[in-house]
Every structure is written in C-alpha cells, then in structure tokens.
Amino acid sequence: MEKERLKKRLKKQMDFCLEIDKEKRIGRQTYRSDAIQKENDAEHAWHMAVMTLLLSEYANDKIDVLRTISMLLIHDLVEIYAGDTYAYDEEAKKTQRQREVNAAEKLFSMLPKDQETFMRNLWDEFEEGATAESKFAHTMDNIQPTMLNAATKGKGWVEKNAQLSKILQRNQHTGEGSEVLWNYSLQNFIMPNVENGKITDDRTE
C-alpha cells in the first residue's frame, strides 16, 4: 500500500512539473536587455530569484530568502491558465483577480494535498503582500521590469506611451520591501527616462 501511495504521489508531482513548463510560453510586455525579444514568465521568475539572492541585504526587514525566492518562482505560474495581465491594462485588471484565483485552484490541485496547501498558501501570501517576504518579493517584481525598461533605453515605455503618474502609482508600495532599492530604481531607472523624454511627465498636466 505504501509503495502504491508513493507511486501515485510521484506521478502527481511529475505531472505538475511537466505542466508548469507551459510558463515558458507566457509572454510578457518587457523587453529583454537586448531590446529585441520580450521575456517570458519563466525568465522573469528566474531573474527575480537571482536578484533576491544578491539584493536581500537591502530588505527593510530581515527576510527568509528561500521563502521569498520560492514565492517569486511560483507566483506567476497561475498565468499558465489566466494569461499575463499588463500592469497598465486597466480593463484586463478588472478580471485579473478572479482569473488568477481560478487558475491557482486548478493548477495547485494537481499536487498531493500537502503540497497543494503549501503552494497555495505561498501564492496567497504573495498576493496579500503583508509579510516581510512578500513585500520584498513585490519590490523585486516591480524593479526587475523597470531595470530592463531602462536598459533598453525606454523602448517599452515609448511603445506604450508610459506616463510618470501611472508608473509612480504602480510603484506606490515598492519601497515597503526595500526603500534602498526603490530609491535606486527611481533615481537610476525612472527619472533619467523622464528627463530624456522616454516617459511622459504628466504630473502637471
């Protein structure tokens, strides 16, 4: 009986591992640093995970680095079913939460019950953004694409006619995970692109 139980458990885990390969197919709006191709969700997750290894010392509060990385690696898996929602697409954002909750239920239920609970709790923690780990994860989730936008000389911002007010609104909680990293992003990635016209300064309009 135990052997059969473990066989079924492993089968569920392997099925899940294969299913999440689909994350590589989910395109994002952010260009890679070559300014030619756009990144996919899996690349985005990997990049943030490595950044967290290197930058966690700048968190406002002490964080469990492994838990934060785990959160970043799984938080966009739901987009396999829900699709990527562009940060400034106000219409798509109206249905985003329900689409992603439905996707989380479908995806994580593929796992053995204990791991389903673990993954869902981790995903919910990221979504709620109340813990030190989830706050830092959100900091990474906002700064990584901003860094790439700046590295590509604002190509994505120009294409989307980016406005400073919307970028600042999008980043209103970024500093809650790390004031140091948010200030760096603002001073080195965002404001230089306001000054060179890649981002429209609409604050006085």
N, C-alpha and C positions, 0 to 999 in steps of 0.2 A: 504493500500500500504506500509506504513512504517513497519507494522508488518511483512509483507511478505519479505521486503528488509532485515530486521534484521534476519529473519529466514534463508534466503539464506546466509547472511554473516556468521552467526554462523556455518552453515553447512560447508562452505568452511574452516573456522578456525579449526573446529574439524577434518575434513578430513586431513588437513595439520598436525595437532598434531598426528594423527594416523600414517601418512606416515613417519614422522621423527623417529618413533620408530625403523625403519629399521636401523638407525645409530648404534644401539646396535649390529648389525650383522656384521659391518665392522671392520674386524680385522686389527691391526697394527703390526709392527715388534718389538715393545718394550715390553719387559717382565714386568709384574707387579713386585712389590718388593719381592714377594715370589720366583721369578726366576723359576716358574713352568709354569704358564699361561701367555699368552700375553694379553695386554689390548686391548679394542676395542675403537672406536672413541668416543662413549658417555662417557666412563670412562676418556678418555684423556681430553675431554672438561670440565667435572665436576672438575677434578683435577686442571686444569689451572685456572678455575673460583675461586676456593677457595684460590689457591695460590695468585691470584691477590688481593683478599680481604686482605690478610695478608702482601703482599710484595709491594703494590703500593707505599708505602712511599719511596721506593728506586728508583722510576722512575726519569729519568734525568730531566724531566719537569713535572709540575703539570698535572694530568690527571683526566678525568671524569671516575671514577672507574666503574660505572654502564655501561657506553658505552663500556668500554674495556671488561668487563665481557660478555656483550651482543655479542660483536664481537667474543670472544672466544667460546661462546656457539653455534654460528651458522656457523662459518667459514668452518667447515668440513662437514656440512650437505650435501653439493654437492657430497660428496663421496658415498652417497647412490646410485647414478647413475654412478659416474665417477670412483669409487673404490679408495682405498688408494694407493698413489704413494710413494714408499720407497724413502727416502731422497737421497740415493746414487745410485739409479737405473737410470743411465744416459739415457738409451733407453726409458724407460717409461716417463721420464721427457720431452721428445721431444713432446709428445702429451698431456701432463698434462693440460696445459692452456686451450686448446680448449675443451677437455673433460669436464673440470670443468665449463667453461663458458656455454656450452650447458646444463649441469646439473643444473646450477643456474637458467637459463631461464625456464627450465621445472619445477623445484621444486617450486620456489617462485611465479610462475604464478598460482599456486593453491590457493593462498591467495586473499582476497579482494584487489583491486587495491592500496589503500593507504598503506596497509601493505606489499604488494609485492614491492612497491617502497622503503619503509623503509628498508626492509630486504636486498634487492639487493644493496642499497646504502651502507649499513653496511658491506656487503660482499666485495663490491668493495673497500671500504676504507681499509679493512684489506689487500686485495690483493695489493693495491698500496703502502701501508706502508709509507705514507707521514706524517700522523698526529702523535701527541704525543701518542695518544691512540693506534693507530695501531702499532707503533714502540714498545710500551711496550707489546702489545699482541704477537708480533713476538718474543720478548725476552722470554716470557713465553712458547711459542710454541717450542722454541729451548732448554730451560733449563729443562723443565719438563722431556722429554725423557732422557736427559743427566744425570739428577739426578737418574732416575730409572736404567739406564745402570750401573751407579756407585754402586748403592745399591745392584745390583745383581752380584757384583764382575766382572763386564765387560762381563757377559755371552753373551749378544747380540753382543758386539763388537768382541769378539773372534770368534763367529759363522760366522760373516760377514767379518772377516779379516780386521777390521777397520784400516784405516791409518790416522795418525795425520793431514797430509796436507788436507785431504778431510773434516775432522771434523772442522778444522780451517776455511776452505773455506765456509762450511755450516754455520758457526757462525760469518762470517765477519761483519754482521750488528747487531748481538745480543746486543752489547754494546750501540747501538743507542737508545735503550729503557731504558737501565739501565747499566751504567758502573759498578756499585757496584755488581749487580747480575751476570754480565758476568765475572767479575774478580773472584767472588766467585766460579762460575762454573768451570772456567779454573783451578783455584788453588786447588779446593777440589774434583772435579769430573773427570776432563780430565787428568791433568798432573800426578796424582798418578797412573792412569791406563796406562800411558805411561811408567812410572818408573817400574811398575810390569809386563810389557810385554803384557798387555791385548789389548793395542793399539800400532800398529807399528809406530815407529818414522821414517818416511821416508823422513824427511826434508833434509837429507844429501845424500840420495841415488841418 
